[in-house]
Amino acid sequence: MWKLVVVILFIIVSGCGSGNPESATRNSVESSTQAPQLSTLEPTSTTSAQDTKANAQQSKDFLYENKKLGFSLSFPTSWQGKYLIEDSAYGIVISFKANAEQTGYLRGIRIVSKDTWNTYKEAGFFRFLGERNGYVYIENSSLGAPFDSKGDKKNFDAWTKMQEQMADVLKTFQMLPEYEEGIFNKMRTMNLTIDRFKERGYKVEEKQIFARKFEDIGELTVTPVTKLGNNKDFPLSLILTGGKKDIVLTPNRKDGHAMFSSFEAISFKDIDDYSLKSGYTDIIVIANFITGGGQDGAKPFSDVFIFKNDTWGNFIEDTILENRIMGSSTSRTLTVKQVLDLAKPFDMKNFVGNFTKISSNEYDKSQINIESISDGKIKFAVDAFHVNGRAKGAETGNVNVGNIEEIATLDGYIATYKADDFDFELTFEFFGNDTFEVTAKGRSAFGANVSANGVYKRDL
């Protein structure tokens, strides 16, 4: 009889243990920040109908604990299977999980130094969450809808709802007593990049700091730094933080560049969505410069810088596209819309016709006839002359001439002709407004002082 009672009591006690709300609704996760990892956090729910009202309320939230970075958050159980937490070098990224391959950024939590926070908070793009050991935990706000509201309405609506709920999730942010001290040493090293630029006299463009999620790279904060005055180093760089390492992008320009005047715009677009590498977000920057000399020395002019996501985790400056945009522009200053329009592809066959060098005059002139463009070949003829002594030379017939009729090989919007029997090369770089630029290299194929170098425009 006593054995039977003991067995019954054991069964009752075991049955009560299965309804423990602590084991059913709490899931402690230690996230690694050493290398990006993807974790799907899906709480389980075994709460029985006999649980108390308090336990039922508790089961609505799932507790996420990050014992490396030392904080916790509570997520609604309605998010089960719908979100991902991705570790980054600076913190975590929270994303909506549409399917196994498609995600949409919701929020990021990062740790930055106090000095960096003082810079970031002016941008209005970040929010203070907590502070420890001289470092600040901040929230990266939304980066904009990653799904089309019409073409992908289901995912757009689901993402929007979770985006709205993120405000309540972040209200649950709590500092944990447990954390890894070494993580702050890592943050200290990473925050040095911006500080080094400041020490060299660069200013952070606080209103132009943005966070974006880049395909195959992750969430990065883009911080532009600029420097006024006549500088040996180029006066503009972009500092990209938040990935495995800091990335510094500095435009590739020749020595003797103009002086920086103002930072005009930064945009994150797929500038070549027509190419094989479409679907990757690029970085477009417009800044104004001045020469400081001459009649228009104080009048600003724009330059554009394009850094393409190379799909391998890096950004590569596309100087060819930059030159094409600048060569195609008829405005002294540029807007993002103008840049995007000028970057669009054009039909090279439209360049058949007669063109004259813009700087031509009655004593120095060069004309180029493009006879045909087909099968990657351009048939062209150059007819140029130079009058020695100008008016006096014209009277005496002291004129040198230069004529070439050849075929150049076309690659994209650049065509090249190389002479077979001597060191001479002509390069044609085509722009989008019936203009192109010619550059000659090597021993001249023309008479003395005759040059085909320059920008050509179609004859009217």
C-alpha positions in Angstrom: 0.0 0.0 0.0 2.8 2.5 0.9 4.6 1.6 -2.3 1.5 2.5 -4.3 1.2 5.9 -2.6 4.8 6.7 -3.2 4.4 5.9 -6.9 1.3 8.1 -7.2 3.0 11.0 -5.5 6.0 10.6 -7.9 3.7 10.8 -10.9 2.0 13.9 -9.6 5.3 15.7 -8.9 6.6 14.7 -12.3 3.5 16.1 -14.0 3.7 19.4 -12.2 7.4 19.9 -13.3 6.4 19.8 -17.0 4.4 23.0 -16.6 7.3 25.0 -15.3 6.9 28.4 -17.1 10.6 29.3 -16.6 11.7 26.4 -18.7 9.0 26.9 -21.3 9.3 30.6 -21.9 13.0 31.6 -21.2 15.7 30.8 -23.7 19.2 32.1 -22.8 21.5 32.5 -25.9 25.2 33.4 -25.8 25.9 35.2 -29.1 29.5 35.2 -30.4 31.0 38.5 -31.7 34.2 36.9 -32.9 32.8 36.1 -36.3 29.4 36.7 -37.9 27.0 33.9 -37.1 23.3 33.4 -37.8 21.0 32.3 -35.1 17.3 31.5 -35.5 15.7 32.1 -32.1 12.5 30.2 -31.8 11.0 29.9 -28.4 9.0 26.9 -27.4 5.7 26.9 -25.6 4.4 24.1 -23.4 2.2 26.2 -21.1 -0.8 24.2 -20.0 -4.4 25.4 -19.6 -3.9 25.1 -15.8 -1.2 27.8 -15.6 -1.9 30.9 -13.7 -2.8 34.2 -15.3 0.7 35.6 -14.4 2.4 32.7 -16.1 0.2 33.1 -19.2 1.3 36.8 -19.4 5.0 35.8 -19.0 4.7 33.3 -21.9 4.0 36.2 -24.3 7.6 37.2 -24.1 10.8 35.4 -25.0 14.0 36.5 -23.2 17.1 36.8 -25.2 20.3 37.1 -23.2 23.7 38.1 -24.7 26.3 37.3 -22.1 29.2 38.4 -24.2 28.0 41.9 -24.7 26.1 42.0 -21.4 22.5 42.8 -22.3 19.0 41.2 -22.7 15.9 41.8 -24.7 12.4 40.3 -24.7 10.7 39.3 -27.9 7.0 38.5 -28.4 6.3 34.8 -28.9 4.3 35.8 -32.0 7.7 36.3 -33.7 8.5 32.6 -33.4 10.2 31.5 -36.6 10.0 35.0 -38.1 13.2 36.7 -37.1 17.0 36.3 -37.0 19.7 37.7 -34.8 23.0 38.1 -36.5 26.3 38.9 -34.7 28.5 41.6 -36.0 31.8 43.0 -34.9 30.1 45.8 -33.0 27.0 44.2 -31.7 23.9 42.4 -33.2 21.5 42.9 -36.1 17.9 41.9 -35.8 16.1 41.0 -39.0 12.7 39.8 -40.2 13.0 36.3 -41.8 10.8 36.1 -44.9 12.2 32.7 -45.9 15.4 30.7 -45.7 17.2 33.1 -48.1 15.4 36.5 -47.8 15.6 38.8 -44.7 14.7 42.4 -43.9 16.6 44.6 -41.5 14.7 45.7 -38.4 17.2 47.1 -35.9 20.8 46.9 -34.9 22.3 47.3 -31.4 25.9 48.5 -31.3 28.6 49.4 -28.8 30.6 52.6 -29.5 32.9 54.8 -27.5 31.5 57.9 -25.8 33.3 60.1 -28.4 31.7 58.2 -31.2 28.3 58.4 -29.6 28.7 62.2 -29.2 29.3 62.3 -33.0 26.5 59.9 -33.9 23.8 61.4 -31.7 24.0 64.6 -33.7 23.0 62.7 -36.8 19.7 61.7 -35.1 19.9 58.2 -36.5 20.8 56.5 -33.3 19.3 56.2 -29.8 20.9 55.7 -26.4 20.2 52.3 -24.7 22.8 52.0 -21.9 26.4 52.6 -20.9 29.2 50.6 -19.4 33.0 51.0 -19.1 33.0 54.2 -21.0 31.2 52.7 -23.9 27.6 53.3 -25.0 25.0 50.8 -26.3 23.0 52.4 -29.1 20.1 51.5 -31.4 20.4 51.8 -35.1 17.1 52.9 -36.5 15.3 51.4 -39.5 16.9 51.5 -42.9 13.7 51.7 -44.9 11.4 49.0 -46.2 13.3 46.1 -47.9 10.2 44.8 -49.5 8.0 46.3 -52.2 4.6 47.4 -50.9 2.9 46.2 -54.0 5.0 43.5 -55.6 5.7 41.7 -52.2 2.8 42.9 -50.1 2.8 39.8 -47.8 6.4 40.3 -46.6 6.0 44.1 -46.6 3.0 43.9 -44.3 4.7 41.4 -42.0 8.0 43.4 -41.9 6.0 46.6 -41.2 4.2 45.1 -38.3 7.4 43.8 -36.7 9.0 47.1 -37.3 6.3 48.8 -35.3 6.7 46.2 -32.5 10.5 46.8 -32.3 9.9 50.0 -30.3 8.3 47.8 -27.5 11.1 45.2 -27.8 13.8 47.9 -27.3 12.0 49.2 -24.2 12.8 45.8 -22.6 16.6 46.4 -23.0 18.4 45.6 -19.8 22.1 45.6 -18.8 23.3 42.2 -17.5 25.9 41.8 -14.8 27.6 39.2 -16.9 29.7 40.3 -19.9 33.1 39.6 -21.4 35.7 42.3 -20.5 37.7 41.5 -23.6 34.9 42.7 -25.9 35.6 46.3 -24.9 39.2 46.0 -25.8 38.1 45.0 -29.2 35.7 48.0 -29.4 38.5 50.3 -28.3 40.7 49.2 -31.2 37.9 49.6 -33.8 36.9 53.1 -32.6 40.4 54.4 -33.3 39.8 54.8 -37.0 37.6 57.8 -36.7 39.8 59.2 -33.9 42.9 59.0 -36.2 41.2 61.1 -38.9 40.1 63.7 -36.3 43.7 64.0 -35.1 44.7 64.8 -38.7 42.3 67.7 -38.8 39.4 66.0 -40.5 35.8 66.9 -39.5 33.0 64.3 -39.2 30.0 65.2 -41.5 27.5 64.5 -38.7 24.4 65.1 -40.8 25.6 62.6 -43.4 26.1 59.6 -41.2 23.9 56.7 -42.2 23.6 53.0 -41.4 22.8 50.6 -44.2 22.7 46.9 -44.7 24.9 45.8 -47.7 24.4 42.5 -49.5 27.0 39.9 -48.5 28.6 42.4 -46.1 26.0 43.2 -43.5 25.0 46.3 -41.6 27.6 49.1 -41.8 27.6 52.7 -40.5 29.0 55.1 -43.1 30.7 58.1 -41.6 32.1 60.8 -44.0 35.1 62.8 -42.9 36.3 65.9 -44.7 39.0 68.5 -44.4 39.1 72.1 -45.6 42.1 73.9 -47.0 44.9 72.9 -49.4 45.8 69.4 -48.4 48.4 66.9 -49.6 46.0 64.0 -48.8 42.6 63.9 -50.5 40.2 65.9 -48.3 37.4 63.4 -48.2 37.0 59.8 -47.0 34.3 57.4 -46.0 34.7 55.3 -42.8 32.6 52.1 -42.8 32.2 50.5 -39.4 30.3 47.5 -38.2 31.7 44.7 -40.3 34.5 42.3 -39.6 36.9 45.2 -39.9 36.8 49.0 -40.5 36.8 50.0 -44.2 38.2 53.3 -45.3 37.2 54.5 -48.8 39.2 57.4 -50.2 38.7 58.6 -53.8 41.5 57.9 -56.2 42.4 61.3 -57.5 45.7 62.8 -59.0 47.9 65.1 -57.0 47.0 68.8 -57.2 43.3 68.2 -56.6 41.0 71.1 -56.0 40.2 72.3 -52.4 37.2 70.8 -50.6 34.2 73.1 -50.3 31.2 71.2 -49.1 29.8 67.7 -48.7 26.6 67.7 -50.8 25.0 64.3 -50.7 25.4 60.6 -50.1 23.1 57.9 -51.6 22.9 54.1 -51.4 21.6 52.8 -54.7 22.4 50.0 -57.2 23.8 52.4 -59.8 24.4 49.7 -62.4 21.2 47.6 -62.0 21.5 46.8 -65.7 24.8 44.9 -65.2 25.7 41.3 -64.2 26.2 42.5 -60.7 22.8 44.0 -60.2 21.0 43.7 -56.9 24.0 45.0 -54.8 23.8 48.4 -53.1 26.6 50.9 -54.1 27.7 54.1 -52.4 27.3 57.4 -54.4 28.9 60.6 -53.0 28.7 64.2 -54.3 31.0 66.9 -53.0 31.8 70.4 -54.1 35.3 71.8 -54.7 36.9 75.1 -55.6 40.2 75.9 -57.3 40.9 79.0 -55.3 42.4 80.8 -58.3 41.2 82.7 -61.4 37.9 84.4 -62.2 35.8 81.4 -61.0 38.2 80.3 -58.3 35.6 80.6 -55.5 32.8 79.2 -57.5 32.0 75.6 -56.4 31.9 72.7 -58.9 30.8 69.1 -58.2 32.7 65.9 -58.3 31.1 62.4 -57.9 32.6 59.4 -56.3 31.1 55.9 -56.8 32.1 52.9 -54.7 30.6 49.7 -56.0 29.8 46.6 -53.8 32.0 44.1 -55.6 29.9 41.2 -54.2 32.9 39.8 -52.3 32.6 41.9 -49.2 34.5 45.0 -50.5 33.9 48.3 -52.3 35.7 49.2 -55.5 35.8 52.8 -56.9 34.5 52.9 -60.5 36.6 55.7 -61.9 35.5 54.9 -65.4 31.9 55.5 -64.6 32.8 58.6 -62.6 34.6 60.1 -65.6 31.6 59.2 -67.9 29.2 61.0 -65.6 31.4 64.0 -65.2 32.1 64.2 -68.9 28.4 63.8 -69.7 27.2 66.6 -67.4 26.4 70.0 -68.6 25.9 71.4 -65.1 28.6 72.9 -62.9 27.1 71.2 -59.8 25.3 67.9 -59.6 22.4 66.2 -57.8 21.9 62.5 -57.0 19.1 62.3 -59.6 21.4 63.8 -62.3 24.1 61.3 -61.4 21.7 58.4 -61.7 20.4 59.6 -65.0 23.9 60.2 -66.4 25.0 56.7 -65.3 22.3 55.0 -67.4 23.6 53.0 -70.4 23.3 54.5 -73.9 23.5 53.1 -77.4 27.0 53.5 -78.9 25.7 53.3 -82.4 24.3 56.8 -82.0 27.9 58.1 -82.1 28.2 57.7 -85.9 28.8 61.1 -87.4 31.1 64.2 -87.4 32.6 65.6 -84.2 34.8 68.7 -83.5 37.1 69.3 -80.6 35.5 71.9 -78.3 38.7 74.0 -78.0 39.1 74.2 -81.8 39.7 77.6 -83.4 40.9 79.0 -86.8 44.5 78.2 -85.9 44.2 74.9 -84.1 41.5 72.5 -85.0 40.7 68.8 -84.9 37.8 66.9 -86.3 36.9 63.2 -86.1 34.5 61.4 -88.3 33.1 58.1 -86.9 32.0 56.2 -90.0 30.7 53.1 -88.4 30.3 51.2 -85.1 29.7 47.4 -85.2 30.9 44.1 -83.8 33.1 45.9 -81.2 34.9 48.0 -83.8 34.9 51.7 -84.6 35.9 52.9 -88.0 37.2 56.5 -87.6 39.1 59.3 -89.3 41.0 62.2 -87.7 41.6 65.4 -89.6 43.6 68.0 -87.7 45.9 71.0 -88.3 47.9 73.6 -86.4 48.9 77.0 -87.8 52.4 78.0 -86.6 52.6 81.7 -85.8 48.8 82.1 -85.9 47.8 85.0 -88.2 51.2 85.4 -89.7 51.6 81.7 -90.2 48.2 81.6 -92.0 49.4 84.2 -94.4 52.6 82.3 -95.2 51.1 78.9 -95.2 53.1 77.6 -92.2 50.6 74.9 -91.3 51.2 71.4 -90.0 48.5 68.7 -90.5 47.7 65.3 -89.1 45.4 62.6 -90.7 44.6 59.1 -89.5 42.0 56.7 -90.8 41.9 53.5 -88.8 39.8 51.1 -86.7 39.6 51.1 -82.9 38.6 48.3 -80.6 35.5 49.0 -78.4 35.2 47.8 -74.8 32.1 49.1 -73.1 32.3 52.9 -73.6 36.1 53.0 -74.2 37.7 52.4 -77.6 41.4 52.0 -78.3 43.6 52.2 -81.4 47.2 51.1 -81.3 49.5 51.6 -84.3 51.2 48.4 -85.5 54.5 49.8 -86.6 55.4 52.4 -83.9 54.5 53.5 -80.4 51.3 55.4 -80.8 47.9 54.9 -79.1 44.6 56.8 -79.2 41.9 56.2 -76.6 38.3 57.3 -77.0 36.1 57.6 -73.9 32.5 58.1 -74.7 30.0 60.1 -72.6 26.3 60.2 -72.7 25.5 63.5 -74.4 27.1 63.2 -77.8 30.5 63.9 -76.5 33.7 61.9 -76.1 37.3 62.5 -75.0 40.4 61.5 -76.9 43.8 60.9 -75.3 46.9 60.2 -77.4 50.0 58.4 -76.0 53.4 57.7 -77.4 55.2 59.2 -80.4 52.9 61.5 -82.3 51.4 60.4 -85.6 50.7 64.0 -86.6 52.8 67.0 -87.6 54.5 69.3 -85.0 52.1 70.9 -82.5 49.2 69.0 -84.0 47.1 67.2 -81.3 43.9 65.2 -81.3 43.7 65.4 -77.5 40.6 66.9 -76.1 36.8 66.7 -75.7 34.7 66.4 -78.9 31.1 67.3 -79.5 28.8 66.4 -82.4 28.6 68.9 -85.2 25.2 70.5 -85.5 
